[in-house]
Amino acid sequence: MTIQETIEQKIVDAIPLLGLDVINESHMHNVPAGSESHFKVVIISDDFQGQRLVQRHQRINQILADELAGDVHALSIQAMTREEWDKRGGQIMPSPNCLGGSKRDSS
């Protein structure tokens, strides 16, 4: 199972979902081709009703703690209720461009 599939499965198992998109954004960063190190998760669930943004992020970070302690270097989270998703027009916020650089570049 890929890291992306593992992330999807863990979220599906933990949260009642109305929508989920797990996007591997590793290609946008200075990593080898085929890497699974940078992800964006877009999660739509009315289970987030009444939770502040930080609480939603903490919940997702807890679900994915093993992945974040391992191969996942960065995780962008867009966690919202159906109403919030509809107000946004069903649009996923774009990720900023990578500013580049790596440990190799700093020496």
C-alpha positions as CSV (number, residue, x, y, z in Angstrom):
1,M,0.0,0.0,0.0
2,T,1.4,3.4,-0.9
3,I,1.6,6.2,1.7
4,Q,-1.2,8.1,-0.2
5,E,-3.4,5.0,0.1
6,T,-2.6,4.6,3.8
7,I,-3.5,8.2,4.5
8,E,-6.8,7.8,2.6
9,Q,-7.6,4.6,4.5
10,K,-6.8,6.0,7.9
11,I,-9.0,9.1,7.4
12,V,-11.9,7.0,6.0
13,D,-11.7,4.7,9.0
14,A,-11.6,7.6,11.5
15,I,-14.0,10.3,10.3
16,P,-17.5,10.1,8.7
17,L,-16.8,11.8,5.4
18,L,-18.8,13.7,2.8
19,G,-15.7,14.1,0.7
20,L,-12.0,13.4,0.7
21,D,-9.2,14.2,-1.6
22,V,-5.6,13.2,-0.8
23,I,-3.2,14.9,-3.2
24,N,0.5,14.0,-3.5
25,E,2.3,17.3,-4.0
26,S,5.8,15.9,-3.7
27,H,6.5,16.6,-7.4
28,M,6.3,20.3,-6.5
29,H,9.3,20.1,-4.2
30,N,13.0,19.2,-4.4
31,V,12.6,15.5,-3.9
32,P,13.3,12.5,-6.1
33,A,10.7,11.5,-8.7
34,G,8.1,9.2,-7.3
35,S,8.4,10.5,-3.7
36,E,5.6,10.5,-1.3
37,S,6.7,13.1,1.2
38,H,4.4,16.2,0.7
39,F,0.6,15.8,0.8
40,K,-2.5,18.0,0.8
41,V,-5.7,16.5,2.3
42,V,-9.1,18.1,1.7
43,I,-11.6,16.7,4.1
44,I,-15.3,17.5,4.1
45,S,-17.2,16.2,7.1
46,D,-20.0,17.6,9.2
47,D,-18.2,15.9,12.1
48,F,-16.1,19.2,12.2
49,Q,-19.1,21.2,13.1
50,G,-18.3,23.4,16.2
51,Q,-14.6,22.6,16.0
52,R,-12.0,25.4,15.6
53,L,-9.6,25.0,12.7
54,V,-6.7,24.1,15.1
55,Q,-8.9,21.3,16.6
56,R,-9.5,19.9,13.1
57,H,-5.9,20.0,12.3
58,Q,-4.9,18.4,15.6
59,R,-7.4,15.6,14.9
60,I,-5.9,14.9,11.4
61,N,-2.4,15.1,12.7
62,Q,-3.2,12.6,15.4
63,I,-4.8,10.2,12.9
64,L,-1.7,10.4,10.7
65,A,0.9,10.5,13.5
66,D,2.8,7.5,12.3
67,E,3.1,8.9,8.7
68,L,4.2,12.3,10.0
69,A,6.8,10.7,12.2
70,G,8.1,8.7,9.2
71,D,8.2,9.5,5.5
72,V,5.7,12.4,5.3
73,H,7.6,15.7,5.5
74,A,4.7,18.1,5.0
75,L,0.9,17.9,5.3
76,S,-1.4,20.6,4.2
77,I,-4.9,20.2,5.7
78,Q,-8.1,21.8,4.4
79,A,-10.8,20.4,6.8
80,M,-14.3,21.8,6.5
81,T,-18.0,21.1,6.9
82,R,-20.3,20.7,3.9
83,E,-21.6,24.3,4.5
84,E,-18.0,25.7,4.5
85,W,-17.2,23.7,1.4
86,D,-20.3,25.0,-0.4
87,K,-19.5,28.6,0.6
88,R,-16.1,28.2,-0.9
89,G,-17.8,27.0,-4.1
90,G,-16.3,23.6,-3.9
91,Q,-12.8,24.9,-4.7
92,I,-9.6,23.5,-3.3
93,M,-7.2,26.3,-2.2
94,P,-4.0,26.1,-4.3
95,S,-0.7,25.3,-2.6
96,P,2.0,27.9,-2.8
97,N,5.0,27.2,-5.0
98,C,7.9,25.6,-3.3
99,L,10.6,28.1,-2.4
100,G,13.2,25.5,-3.3
101,G,16.3,24.5,-1.6
102,S,17.5,21.5,0.2
103,K,20.1,20.5,2.8
104,R,22.4,19.9,-0.1
105,D,22.0,23.5,-1.3
106,S,23.0,25.1,2.1
107,S,26.5,23.8,2.2
